[in-house]
Amino acid sequence: MRFHSRLTSLAACALTVAALTGAPAEASAVSGQAAAVSAHGSAGFAKGVPAAALAARSAAWGAPCGPPFVQDDKLLGPVFLPHTFPLDKILAGYRRYGGLIPADFLRRYLNPVTDFYRFPPDSGFAHAGGFSNARVLVTQVKLPIGYRVDRFGGEGGAFLAPYGTPFPARALPPSNLNNVPGDPHLCNYHVYRVIRPFYVDGGPAAPAFQQPGQGEQFHTLARYIPGAPANPDGEVSIGWLVDNGYLLPLN
């Protein structure tokens, strides 16, 4: 029932705004919440704005990466995205929902049983030729000392990407951009430098969540690291790699 109510509410809101304004359905999902900020200067989070002004505008209109969230639903991601380096570059060209209205996006990708997103099989790695029954494009990769990696997500996860990989190429859901209460990392974005080499599974990300994917992703697995604890999926967390001298946080 909760899933059905969410979809009904989102569809009604998006279609009403689109009908009244003539705006594209995808844009209408956030236009109502963003319009006030645009009218008062959407560049309020850009470079060169004094910190006090940024804080005041964040308090009045909402912070980059939330809150507020689209339709007050964290699954749909934040209303406002950052305009500061490096996140502005990483998010360049990103179209949330890939042209779908929020209701259709959730209907396509949300699991109504868990009330969370469905993720691609095979740890999210692409398949040869884009065919789901073709071989998985994954290989063992060594991350050398000095190499920079990043991720959108907490340190309990087990995926990394080369530093600066465009967000659309990561094929992540919009909720991965949400700020986490009590965590100072804007957009839950973490950057690391490899300070002790280790092996991972690497390969292109499969298209997902209306995003093209194909960016390189790294899957951290316990079998490649002597003594590393494994979760039920055989993964070792990013937090463990930090605590045990493999990764150095940079932000």
C-alpha positions, 0 to 999 in steps of 0.5 A: 500500500505504501508503494502504491500511494507513493506512485499515485501521489508522485504521478498526480503531482508531476502531471498537474505541474506539467499540464499547468506549465507546459514543462517536460514531465521530468523537469516538473518533478523538481521545478516547483521546489527549485523555482523559488531558489532560481528566482533568488539566484540559483548560483547561490552555491557557486564558487566565490560566494562568501561562506556566510551567504552560502549558509544563509541561503542553505538555511532559507532554501535548502542545501545541495544534496538535501534536504529538501528531497524531490517530493520529500522522498529520499529515494528520489534524491535531492532537489538541489545539486552542487555547483562546486568542484569537483562535484559540478564536473562529476554531475555535468550532463546528469539527467535525473530519472533519464526522462521519466517522471518520478512515478514511472522511475519508481515503478521501473526500479523500486522493489515494492517488497523491500521499498528499495531499489533493484540493482543490476545482477553480477555486481553491476558489471556490464555484459559483452555487447550489452546482452544480459546472457553474454559474459560479464566484463570483469577482470582482476585489477591491481590498484597501485600506490598513489591511485585516487578513487572515489565513491558516492556512499558510506564506508560500509559499501564495497565499490569504488570508481576512478576519481572523477568518473562522471555520475551518469557513467556510474549508473547509480540511483539518485538517492546515492547523492543524498547528504547523510545526517552527521556526516560532513561529506557533501553528497555522501561523496568520498575520495581516497588515495591508495597507500597500499596496493591491493586487488579488486574486480574491475570492469565497466558498470552496466546501464541502470537507473536510466543512466548509461553506465560504462564507467570503470567500477572496482568491487572490493572483495575479501578473497584478494586481501589476506586476513580481510573479513568478508560479508555474506557476499564476499566483500570487504568494506571501504571502512576496513580498507581505510582502518587497515592502511590500504586507503587514505581519505582525502576529503 
